Amino acid sequence: MVLKAFFPTCCMSADSGLLVGRWVPEQSSAVVLAVVHFPFIPVQVKELLAQVHQASRVGLTVLGTWCHRRQDAEEGLGHFLEGLGAIFSHEPWLQLSRERGGKLWSCKATCRQGPPGPAAPDEDQVMLVFYDQRKVLLSQLHPAAALPDHQAGDGMAGAEGLAVVFDTVARSEALFRSDRFDDGPVRLSHWQSEGVEASILAELAKRASGPVCALLACLLSLVSATSACRLFQLWPLSFICSKLSVCEQLRHRLEQLTLIFSTQKAETPAQLMRKANVLVSVLLDVTLGLALLSWLHGKDCIGQLAEALVPVADHVAEELQHLLQWLMGAPAGLKMNRALDQVLGRFFLYHLHLWISYIHLMSPFIERILWHVGLSACLGLTVALSILSDIIALLTFHIYCFYVYGARLYCLKICGLSSLWRLFRGKKWNVLRQRVDSCSYDLDQLFIGTLLFTILVFLLPTTALYYLVFTLLRLLVVTVQGLIHLLMDLINSLPLYSLGLRLCRPYRLAAGVKFRVLEHEAGGPLRLLMQINPLPYGRVVHTYRLPSCGCHPRHSWGSLCRKLFFGELIYPWRQRGDKQD
Amino acid sequence: MEDERSFSDICGGRLALQRRYYSPSCREFCLSCPRLSLRSLTAVTCAVWLAAYGLFTLCENSMILSAAIFITLLGLLGYLHFVKIDQETLLIIDSLGIQMTSSYASGKESTTFIEMSKVKDVVINEAIYMQKVIYYLCILLKDPVEPHGISQVVPVFQSAKPRLDCLIEVYRSCQEILAHQKATPASP
């Protein structure tokens, strides 16, 4: 197998020294982490390696020598370097060298033990792969490789292939802690961080974050305890709370805030990303909500809205009245059963009249209610949207009632028709066996059954038409509410922090690697540059998507059509813990 | 070592195959697709603008014309950035893996790298494409669960679609490198 040497780009201009890193025998690859410069004492180098091994459980060894010299430099250095191979024994022993100021590289790997011959890798078969140490250190591979077992020591059987390189670099952070200006016994050359910029505000924020988080966590736990108390489990309140989407959204937000302000540190990178995403999402939500609030209160929009609300409700009620009058006449040229038509029409008209009176009763209080409700926008745009959705639901409650009445009537009719149709054919539904059985009816049963069947059949068009019209209206309202919920879902579940990270620091989220072949001189080794291949945006959203409220339509199109045909009531969103009707 | 030869794709368009032998264990094949033809671009633009002008004469709304210009520009940019592939490259490195790069007309490059441990073989397969039977080169990936199974088939040169003669060249080179891989077992 071709021997691969992973060499950090930051060490390309380093002085001559020893190569320190990890050897992976299964893939015949040597991951160089740092270069130890002269002068050094071999015992101290070995001590340092042992220290790092204990801290990070990565098996570091001296892999070979690195020679960066002028073309006409003394030969003594070369011999000295070869002699080092005797002190630090490692199979195979790498000898990398580079001409200072030139582009000539050379790479040799020698095996001391073992028979020399075709099995030993010769110069043509060593590959140099350059990698950017800082980027590989900070990046995270997706899909995440199986976490290596921390107790297994040098085992690390989980990572395979190139994930081994990432893993090695990430775990050897203990090695990178020494600074080039440090005066330690051993001088190392590797990735140096440029230091963290110190800022008083940042330091203060860090110190204050601990107690602030603890305080907020206490407050939040208090709030959630009060909301879970027995008072809210009593029947009317719990029913209303389960129907209103505001309560669902507030509960969701409370959970998210508890997650952010919890005093536990995030253990895995996935948890950290989740926390960051939730924080950014909440901040964006609150910002948008405050913008909406300022817009609403700024131009006296609330007053205008309140003034416009009652006329709009009136207008809708008037349109419904016209619709009912139309149905009571000859709608679309169809001939309805006059008596049933008049009964249904008058019933719905009276219901509408009650509704309009109710709206007129409420009209003086609407502005004040709207003003207080508008204040809730400071909790977030999603809360404001959920309140809007609930207001729409409350204002179109009469359409919902009409739909329920029409659907129930239609359902009863369909049930009656199907049962009498079975009677007409001489069959019966066996409840015990849940199947259709033949049955012999008496003559008078057959007579009355057939009569009722005929009556129901002739009354079917009228009921069906009312059902159709009100179902369409209800579906329209449901669509509007659905769009609002979709927008809320989008704000809730979009992982903005991950998207921002992908935009600004693409090497942090890596889907894989890509290679570029660098200039190749004849006789020199093959040189490749390994770069990080960032994750595509679609996969970022898919991997880091936050869980949303859960108010999703549960039906497939087929079951929806079936329910509509048989007159069963459709509940577009099932809140958590609701029973099916 | 580099050489260039000219082949044709399944529709008869001209393709240029560039082969680079960096070392006995690393080879690169670069297929350049035919460029965006001025004729088709002009035809599409004229069609869109004529339709917009027709709508304008019906509606007398000048927004339609500006919208048509906007749509044409956006459509062209989107096509160049997301659809039109200029060059497809296959880089095969012994004991590291196989890398496929597609460069789009706007300069964007999308790369996929498959590690050698996952590659089972590189084969030429037949497929029914619309009314034709075509040959395509594909990489077979190993199934982690079953040792003799195949988990995925990854086709190569999907937008260039070269003919069999070009594929045979690439296939022979890939097999030479994969033979090294199979000759030296993984663990020493």
Boltz contact constraints between the chains, C-beta under 6 A:
constraints:
  - contact:
      token1: [A, 1]
      token2: [B, 95]
      max_distance: 6.0
  - contact:
      token1: [A, 1]
      token2: [B, 184]
      max_distance: 6.0
  - contact:
      token1: [A, 2]
      token2: [B, 25]
      max_distance: 6.0
  - contact:
      token1: [A, 2]
      token2: [B, 94]
      max_distance: 6.0
  - contact:
      token1: [A, 2]
      token2: [B, 95]
      max_distance: 6.0
  - contact:
      token1: [A, 26]
      token2: [B, 187]
      max_distance: 6.0
  - contact:
      token1: [A, 161]
      token2: [B, 115]
      max_distance: 6.0
  - contact:
      token1: [A, 161]
      token2: [B, 117]
      max_distance: 6.0
  - contact:
      token1: [A, 512]
      token2: [B, 113]
      max_distance: 6.0
  - contact:
      token1: [A, 513]
      token2: [B, 113]
      max_distance: 6.0
  - contact:
      token1: [A, 514]
      token2: [B, 111]
      max_distance: 6.0
  - contact:
      token1: [A, 514]
      token2: [B, 113]
      max_distance: 6.0
  - contact:
      token1: [A, 515]
      token2: [B, 99]
      max_distance: 6.0
  - contact:
      token1: [A, 517]
      token2: [B, 22]
      max_distance: 6.0
  - contact:
      token1: [A, 520]
      token2: [B, 22]
      max_distance: 6.0
  - contact:
      token1: [A, 526]
      token2: [B, 22]
      max_distance: 6.0
  - contact:
      token1: [A, 526]
      token2: [B, 23]
      max_distance: 6.0
  - contact:
      token1: [A, 526]
      token2: [B, 26]
      max_distance: 6.0
  - contact:
      token1: [A, 533]
      token2: [B, 111]
      max_distance: 6.0
